[in-house]
Amino acid sequence: MNWMEDAACRGRTKLFFAPHRERPVAREIRERAAHAVCAGCPVKDECREFGQANNEYGIWGGEPEVLVVYAN
Protein backbone atom coordinates (compact mmCIF):
# COMPACT_ATOMS: atom_id res chain seq x y z
CA MET A 1 0.00 0.00 0.00
CA ASN A 2 2.81 2.39 -0.87
CA TRP A 3 0.33 4.43 -2.89
CA MET A 4 -1.00 5.89 0.40
CA GLU A 5 2.25 7.81 0.84
CA ASP A 6 1.43 9.83 -2.29
CA ALA A 7 -2.23 10.47 -1.43
CA ALA A 8 -3.40 14.09 -1.45
CA CYS A 9 -5.54 13.36 1.61
CA ARG A 10 -2.66 12.22 3.79
CA GLY A 11 -3.17 13.68 7.26
CA ARG A 12 -6.68 14.90 6.48
CA THR A 13 -8.76 11.87 7.48
CA LYS A 14 -11.52 13.87 9.18
CA LEU A 15 -12.69 15.04 5.76
CA PHE A 16 -13.30 11.52 4.54
CA PHE A 17 -15.15 9.90 7.44
CA ALA A 18 -18.39 11.16 8.93
CA PRO A 19 -18.36 12.01 12.63
CA HIS A 20 -21.08 10.66 14.90
CA ARG A 21 -24.39 12.52 14.42
CA GLU A 22 -23.17 14.72 11.62
CA ARG A 23 -25.87 17.06 10.39
CA PRO A 24 -26.85 16.98 6.70
CA VAL A 25 -25.52 20.45 5.83
CA ALA A 26 -22.21 19.76 7.58
CA ARG A 27 -21.97 16.43 5.75
CA GLU A 28 -22.53 18.10 2.39
CA ILE A 29 -19.80 20.68 3.06
CA ARG A 30 -17.35 18.04 4.33
CA GLU A 31 -17.99 15.70 1.41
CA ARG A 32 -17.63 18.50 -1.14
CA ALA A 33 -14.23 19.36 0.35
CA ALA A 34 -13.20 15.68 0.34
CA HIS A 35 -14.19 15.24 -3.30
CA ALA A 36 -12.16 18.34 -4.22
CA VAL A 37 -9.07 16.80 -2.61
CA CYS A 38 -9.69 13.52 -4.45
CA ALA A 39 -10.12 15.25 -7.80
CA GLY A 40 -6.46 16.27 -7.91
CA CYS A 41 -5.03 13.20 -6.23
CA PRO A 42 -2.38 11.26 -8.18
CA VAL A 43 -3.42 7.93 -6.62
CA LYS A 44 -7.23 8.21 -6.65
CA ASP A 45 -7.65 5.11 -8.83
CA GLU A 46 -5.63 2.94 -6.46
CA CYS A 47 -7.50 4.42 -3.52
CA ARG A 48 -10.91 3.76 -5.09
CA GLU A 49 -9.95 0.16 -5.89
CA PHE A 50 -8.75 -0.39 -2.31
CA GLY A 51 -11.95 1.04 -0.83
CA GLN A 52 -14.16 -1.09 -3.05
CA ALA A 53 -12.16 -4.28 -2.56
CA ASN A 54 -12.22 -3.92 1.23
CA ASN A 55 -15.77 -2.57 1.66
CA GLU A 56 -14.41 0.50 3.41
CA TYR A 57 -16.54 3.24 4.92
CA GLY A 58 -15.89 6.85 4.02
CA ILE A 59 -14.85 8.42 0.75
CA TRP A 60 -12.18 6.49 -1.15
CA GLY A 61 -10.85 7.77 -4.47
CA GLY A 62 -13.66 10.25 -4.86
CA GLU A 63 -16.38 7.62 -4.58
CA PRO A 64 -19.34 8.65 -2.45
CA GLU A 65 -19.90 6.64 0.69
CA VAL A 66 -22.59 4.03 0.16
CA LEU A 67 -24.85 2.83 2.91
CA VAL A 68 -25.14 -0.93 2.71
CA VAL A 69 -28.30 -2.39 4.15
CA TYR A 70 -28.43 -6.11 4.85
CA ALA A 71 -31.77 -7.92 4.93
CA ASN A 72 -32.34 -10.30 7.82
A tleap script that builds the chain and sets N, CA, C and O, in Angstrom:
source leaprc.protein.ff14SB
mol = sequence {
  NMET ASN TRP MET GLU ASP ALA ALA CYS ARG
  GLY ARG THR LYS LEU PHE PHE ALA PRO HIE
  ARG GLU ARG PRO VAL ALA ARG GLU ILE ARG
  GLU ARG ALA ALA HIE ALA VAL CYS ALA GLY
  CYS PRO VAL LYS ASP GLU CYS ARG GLU PHE
  GLY GLN ALA ASN ASN GLU TYR GLY ILE TRP
  GLY GLY GLU PRO GLU VAL LEU VAL VAL TYR
  ALA CASN
}
set mol.1.N position { 0.822 -1.191 0.000 }
set mol.1.CA position { 0.000 0.000 0.000 }
set mol.1.C position { 0.865 1.254 0.000 }
set mol.1.O position { 0.557 2.227 0.688 }
set mol.2.N position { 1.924 1.229 -0.756 }
set mol.2.CA position { 2.809 2.388 -0.868 }
set mol.2.C position { 2.119 3.590 -1.497 }
set mol.2.O position { 2.549 4.728 -1.310 }
set mol.3.N position { 1.051 3.335 -2.240 }
set mol.3.CA position { 0.334 4.428 -2.887 }
set mol.3.C position { -0.189 5.435 -1.856 }
set mol.3.O position { -0.342 6.614 -2.173 }
set mol.4.N position { -0.462 4.987 -0.633 }
set mol.4.CA position { -1.000 5.888 0.396 }
set mol.4.C position { -0.025 7.016 0.740 }
set mol.4.O position { -0.445 8.091 1.169 }
set mol.5.N position { 1.256 6.777 0.555 }
set mol.5.CA position { 2.250 7.811 0.842 }
set mol.5.C position { 2.124 9.003 -0.103 }
set mol.5.O position { 2.523 10.115 0.245 }
set mol.6.N position { 1.573 8.777 -1.295 }
set mol.6.CA position { 1.428 9.827 -2.294 }
set mol.6.C position { 0.033 10.442 -2.318 }
set mol.6.O position { -0.243 11.306 -3.150 }
set mol.7.N position { -0.843 10.014 -1.428 }
set mol.7.CA position { -2.230 10.472 -1.427 }
set mol.7.C position { -2.347 11.942 -1.027 }
set mol.7.O position { -1.697 12.389 -0.082 }
set mol.8.N position { -3.170 12.679 -1.744 }
set mol.8.CA position { -3.396 14.095 -1.451 }
set mol.8.C position { -4.105 14.290 -0.111 }
set mol.8.O position { -4.037 15.369 0.477 }
set mol.9.N position { -4.773 13.263 0.362 }
set mol.9.CA position { -5.540 13.357 1.610 }
set mol.9.C position { -4.716 13.014 2.848 }
set mol.9.O position { -5.220 13.089 3.968 }
set mol.10.N position { -3.497 12.649 2.659 }
set mol.10.CA position { -2.662 12.217 3.787 }
set mol.10.C position { -2.682 13.249 4.920 }
set mol.10.O position { -2.347 14.416 4.718 }
set mol.11.N position { -3.079 12.801 6.107 }
set mol.11.CA position { -3.166 13.676 7.263 }
set mol.11.C position { -4.469 14.447 7.381 }
set mol.11.O position { -4.618 15.283 8.272 }
set mol.12.N position { -5.413 14.172 6.490 }
set mol.12.CA position { -6.680 14.904 6.484 }
set mol.12.C position { -7.870 13.956 6.628 }
set mol.12.O position { -8.912 14.184 6.013 }
set mol.13.N position { -7.737 12.921 7.413 }
set mol.13.CA position { -8.756 11.868 7.480 }
set mol.13.C position { -10.127 12.346 7.924 }
set mol.13.O position { -11.128 11.742 7.541 }
set mol.14.N position { -10.212 13.400 8.712 }
set mol.14.CA position { -11.516 13.871 9.181 }
set mol.14.C position { -12.437 14.295 8.043 }
set mol.14.O position { -13.658 14.276 8.196 }
set mol.15.N position { -11.867 14.675 6.906 }
set mol.15.CA position { -12.686 15.044 5.758 }
set mol.15.C position { -13.401 13.842 5.142 }
set mol.15.O position { -14.461 13.997 4.536 }
set mol.16.N position { -12.843 12.675 5.289 }
set mol.16.CA position { -13.303 11.520 4.539 }
set mol.16.C position { -14.175 10.546 5.320 }
set mol.16.O position { -14.685 9.577 4.756 }
set mol.17.N position { -14.346 10.794 6.600 }
set mol.17.CA position { -15.145 9.903 7.438 }
set mol.17.C position { -16.102 10.732 8.283 }
set mol.17.O position { -15.684 11.662 8.973 }
set mol.18.N position { -17.364 10.400 8.229 }
set mol.18.CA position { -18.391 11.165 8.933 }
set mol.18.C position { -18.281 11.001 10.445 }
set mol.18.O position { -18.148 9.883 10.944 }
set mol.19.N position { -18.338 12.110 11.171 }
set mol.19.CA position { -18.359 12.008 12.632 }
set mol.19.C position { -19.743 11.561 13.110 }
set mol.19.O position { -20.718 11.650 12.364 }
set mol.20.N position { -19.823 11.098 14.306 }
set mol.20.CA position { -21.080 10.661 14.900 }
set mol.20.C position { -22.090 11.816 14.899 }
set mol.20.O position { -21.764 12.930 15.310 }
set mol.21.N position { -23.285 11.551 14.447 }
set mol.21.CA position { -24.394 12.516 14.420 }
set mol.21.C position { -24.110 13.761 13.593 }
set mol.21.O position { -24.507 14.865 13.965 }
set mol.22.N position { -23.442 13.587 12.504 }
set mol.22.CA position { -23.165 14.719 11.618 }
set mol.22.C position { -24.464 15.200 10.985 }
set mol.22.O position { -25.265 14.396 10.508 }
set mol.23.N position { -24.663 16.480 10.983 }
set mol.23.CA position { -25.870 17.065 10.394 }
set mol.23.C position { -25.734 17.100 8.872 }
set mol.23.O position { -24.626 17.174 8.343 }
set mol.24.N position { -26.879 17.047 8.169 }
set mol.24.CA position { -26.852 16.978 6.697 }
set mol.24.C position { -26.073 18.102 6.019 }
set mol.24.O position { -25.319 17.840 5.082 }
set mol.25.N position { -26.234 19.332 6.461 }
set mol.25.CA position { -25.524 20.449 5.828 }
set mol.25.C position { -24.022 20.316 6.061 }
set mol.25.O position { -23.230 20.544 5.147 }
set mol.26.N position { -23.627 19.951 7.275 }
set mol.26.CA position { -22.206 19.763 7.576 }
set mol.26.C position { -21.632 18.627 6.741 }
set mol.26.O position { -20.498 18.708 6.270 }
set mol.27.N position { -22.417 17.569 6.559 }
set mol.27.CA position { -21.966 16.431 5.747 }
set mol.27.C position { -21.729 16.858 4.306 }
set mol.27.O position { -20.725 16.489 3.697 }
set mol.28.N position { -22.660 17.637 3.766 }
set mol.28.CA position { -22.527 18.098 2.387 }
set mol.28.C position { -21.264 18.937 2.207 }
set mol.28.O position { -20.543 18.766 1.223 }
set mol.29.N position { -20.995 19.821 3.128 }
set mol.29.CA position { -19.800 20.675 3.059 }
set mol.29.C position { -18.536 19.833 3.171 }
set mol.29.O position { -17.592 20.017 2.403 }
set mol.30.N position { -18.519 18.902 4.134 }
set mol.30.CA position { -17.350 18.040 4.331 }
set mol.30.C position { -17.098 17.181 3.103 }
set mol.30.O position { -15.962 17.063 2.643 }
set mol.31.N position { -18.165 16.576 2.568 }
set mol.31.CA position { -17.987 15.698 1.406 }
set mol.31.C position { -17.543 16.470 0.177 }
set mol.31.O position { -16.742 15.968 -0.611 }
set mol.32.N position { -18.049 17.679 0.002 }
set mol.32.CA position { -17.628 18.504 -1.136 }
set mol.32.C position { -16.133 18.796 -1.048 }
set mol.32.O position { -15.425 18.742 -2.054 }
set mol.33.N position { -15.658 19.105 0.155 }
set mol.33.CA position { -14.227 19.362 0.348 }
set mol.33.C position { -13.411 18.098 0.095 }
set mol.33.O position { -12.341 18.165 -0.511 }
set mol.34.N position { -13.901 16.953 0.549 }
set mol.34.CA position { -13.199 15.683 0.338 }
set mol.34.C position { -13.100 15.354 -1.145 }
set mol.34.O position { -12.043 14.943 -1.625 }
set mol.35.N position { -14.196 15.533 -1.870 }
set mol.35.CA position { -14.185 15.240 -3.303 }
set mol.35.C position { -13.238 16.168 -4.061 }
set mol.35.O position { -12.639 15.764 -5.058 }
set mol.36.N position { -13.101 17.408 -3.595 }
set mol.36.CA position { -12.160 18.338 -4.222 }
set mol.36.C position { -10.729 17.863 -4.031 }
set mol.36.O position { -9.912 17.969 -4.946 }
set mol.37.N position { -10.420 17.341 -2.852 }
set mol.37.CA position { -9.074 16.802 -2.605 }
set mol.37.C position { -8.836 15.601 -3.514 }
set mol.37.O position { -7.770 15.478 -4.118 }
set mol.38.N position { -9.819 14.721 -3.612 }
set mol.38.CA position { -9.686 13.516 -4.452 }
set mol.38.C position { -9.506 13.856 -5.927 }
set mol.38.O position { -8.774 13.171 -6.642 }
set mol.39.N position { -10.168 14.902 -6.375 }
set mol.39.CA position { -10.122 15.252 -7.802 }
set mol.39.C position { -8.698 15.456 -8.310 }
set mol.39.O position { -8.391 15.104 -9.449 }
set mol.40.N position { -7.838 16.018 -7.484 }
set mol.40.CA position { -6.462 16.270 -7.915 }
set mol.40.C position { -5.455 15.259 -7.402 }
set mol.40.O position { -4.249 15.472 -7.519 }
set mol.41.N position { -5.931 14.166 -6.839 }
set mol.41.CA position { -5.026 13.197 -6.229 }
set mol.41.C position { -4.377 12.285 -7.279 }
set mol.41.O position { -5.070 11.756 -8.148 }
set mol.42.N position { -3.068 12.099 -7.206 }
set mol.42.CA position { -2.379 11.258 -8.184 }
set mol.42.C position { -2.637 9.763 -8.000 }
set mol.42.O position { -2.324 8.975 -8.892 }
set mol.43.N position { -3.197 9.361 -6.866 }
set mol.43.CA position { -3.418 7.929 -6.621 }
set mol.43.C position { -4.902 7.605 -6.382 }
set mol.43.O position { -5.218 6.619 -5.716 }
set mol.44.N position { -5.809 8.428 -6.921 }
set mol.44.CA position { -7.231 8.210 -6.654 }
set mol.44.C position { -7.743 6.883 -7.193 }
set mol.44.O position { -8.641 6.291 -6.594 }
set mol.45.N position { -7.204 6.401 -8.299 }
set mol.45.CA position { -7.654 5.110 -8.832 }
set mol.45.C position { -7.287 3.963 -7.896 }
set mol.45.O position { -8.108 3.085 -7.632 }
set mol.46.N position { -6.068 3.970 -7.402 }
set mol.46.CA position { -5.628 2.939 -6.462 }
set mol.46.C position { -6.449 3.000 -5.179 }
set mol.46.O position { -6.825 1.970 -4.618 }
set mol.47.N position { -6.718 4.207 -4.728 }
set mol.47.CA position { -7.500 4.420 -3.517 }
set mol.47.C position { -8.920 3.887 -3.699 }
set mol.47.O position { -9.429 3.175 -2.834 }
set mol.48.N position { -9.553 4.222 -4.806 }
set mol.48.CA position { -10.909 3.758 -5.093 }
set mol.48.C position { -10.950 2.232 -5.129 }
set mol.48.O position { -11.846 1.624 -4.542 }
set mol.49.N position { -10.005 1.618 -5.801 }
set mol.49.CA position { -9.949 0.158 -5.885 }
set mol.49.C position { -9.796 -0.469 -4.506 }
set mol.49.O position { -10.439 -1.476 -4.210 }
set mol.50.N position { -8.952 0.113 -3.661 }
set mol.50.CA position { -8.751 -0.387 -2.307 }
set mol.50.C position { -10.047 -0.291 -1.502 }
set mol.50.O position { -10.444 -1.250 -0.840 }
set mol.51.N position { -10.696 0.854 -1.560 }
set mol.51.CA position { -11.947 1.042 -0.831 }
set mol.51.C position { -13.019 0.068 -1.248 }
set mol.51.O position { -13.724 -0.482 -0.402 }
set mol.52.N position { -13.153 -0.153 -2.542 }
set mol.52.CA position { -14.159 -1.088 -3.049 }
set mol.52.C position { -13.819 -2.528 -2.673 }
set mol.52.O position { -14.691 -3.284 -2.245 }
set mol.53.N position { -12.575 -2.899 -2.829 }
set mol.53.CA position { -12.155 -4.282 -2.561 }
set mol.53.C position { -12.295 -4.649 -1.086 }
set mol.53.O position { -12.490 -5.818 -0.751 }
set mol.54.N position { -12.196 -3.658 -0.206 }
set mol.54.CA position { -12.222 -3.916 1.229 }
set mol.54.C position { -13.501 -3.439 1.917 }
set mol.54.O position { -13.587 -3.427 3.145 }
set mol.55.N position { -14.493 -3.049 1.115 }
set mol.55.CA position { -15.775 -2.574 1.655 }
set mol.55.C position { -15.577 -1.522 2.739 }
set mol.55.O position { -16.171 -1.602 3.814 }
set mol.56.N position { -14.740 -0.542 2.446 }
set mol.56.CA position { -14.407 0.502 3.412 }
set mol.56.C position { -15.506 1.549 3.518 }
set mol.56.O position { -16.194 1.846 2.541 }
set mol.57.N position { -15.662 2.101 4.705 }
set mol.57.CA position { -16.544 3.237 4.921 }
set mol.57.C position { -15.786 4.500 4.553 }
set mol.57.O position { -14.558 4.496 4.474 }
set mol.58.N position { -16.520 5.574 4.329 }
set mol.58.CA position { -15.886 6.846 4.017 }
set mol.58.C position { -15.746 7.040 2.522 }
set mol.58.O position { -16.255 6.249 1.728 }
set mol.59.N position { -15.066 8.083 2.154 }
set mol.59.CA position { -14.849 8.419 0.748 }
set mol.59.C position { -13.474 7.911 0.361 }
set mol.59.O position { -12.471 8.269 0.977 }
set mol.60.N position { -13.438 7.079 -0.659 }
set mol.60.CA position { -12.179 6.493 -1.147 }
set mol.60.C position { -12.075 6.764 -2.642 }
set mol.60.O position { -12.920 6.309 -3.413 }
set mol.61.N position { -11.061 7.491 -3.055 }
set mol.61.CA position { -10.846 7.765 -4.473 }
set mol.61.C position { -11.946 8.578 -5.116 }
set mol.61.O position { -12.199 8.458 -6.314 }
set mol.62.N position { -12.598 9.403 -4.321 }
set mol.62.CA position { -13.657 10.248 -4.864 }
set mol.62.C position { -15.014 9.585 -4.947 }
set mol.62.O position { -15.985 10.219 -5.359 }
set mol.63.N position { -15.103 8.328 -4.565 }
set mol.63.CA position { -16.384 7.623 -4.584 }
set mol.63.C position { -17.221 8.064 -3.389 }
set mol.63.O position { -16.697 8.183 -2.281 }
set mol.64.N position { -18.503 8.307 -3.595 }
set mol.64.CA position { -19.342 8.645 -2.445 }
set mol.64.C position { -19.508 7.439 -1.532 }
set mol.64.O position { -19.476 6.292 -1.979 }
set mol.65.N position { -19.684 7.717 -0.262 }
set mol.65.CA position { -19.903 6.636 0.692 }
set mol.65.C position { -21.279 6.033 0.422 }
set mol.65.O position { -22.254 6.754 0.211 }
set mol.66.N position { -21.343 4.726 0.432 }
set mol.66.CA position { -22.593 4.033 0.157 }
set mol.66.C position { -23.037 3.321 1.425 }
set mol.66.O position { -22.256 2.618 2.067 }
set mol.67.N position { -24.285 3.512 1.768 }
set mol.67.CA position { -24.849 2.831 2.912 }
set mol.67.C position { -25.302 1.454 2.459 }
set mol.67.O position { -26.133 1.338 1.558 }
set mol.68.N position { -24.773 0.426 3.065 }
set mol.68.CA position { -25.143 -0.934 2.709 }
set mol.68.C position { -26.127 -1.437 3.736 }
set mol.68.O position { -25.846 -1.427 4.934 }
set mol.69.N position { -27.276 -1.875 3.274 }
set mol.69.CA position { -28.304 -2.391 4.154 }
set mol.69.C position { -28.438 -3.888 3.897 }
set mol.69.O position { -28.645 -4.327 2.765 }
set mol.70.N position { -28.318 -4.649 4.960 }
set mol.70.CA position { -28.426 -6.106 4.850 }
set mol.70.C position { -29.799 -6.549 5.327 }
set mol.70.O position { -30.250 -6.138 6.395 }
set mol.71.N position { -30.458 -7.378 4.548 }
set mol.71.CA position { -31.766 -7.919 4.932 }
set mol.71.C position { -31.555 -9.092 5.877 }
set mol.71.O position { -30.633 -9.887 5.697 }
set mol.72.N position { -32.405 -9.194 6.875 }
set mol.72.CA position { -32.335 -10.303 7.820 }
set mol.72.C position { -33.177 -11.463 7.361 }
set mol.72.O position { -33.237 -12.489 8.039 }
savepdb mol mol.pdb
quit
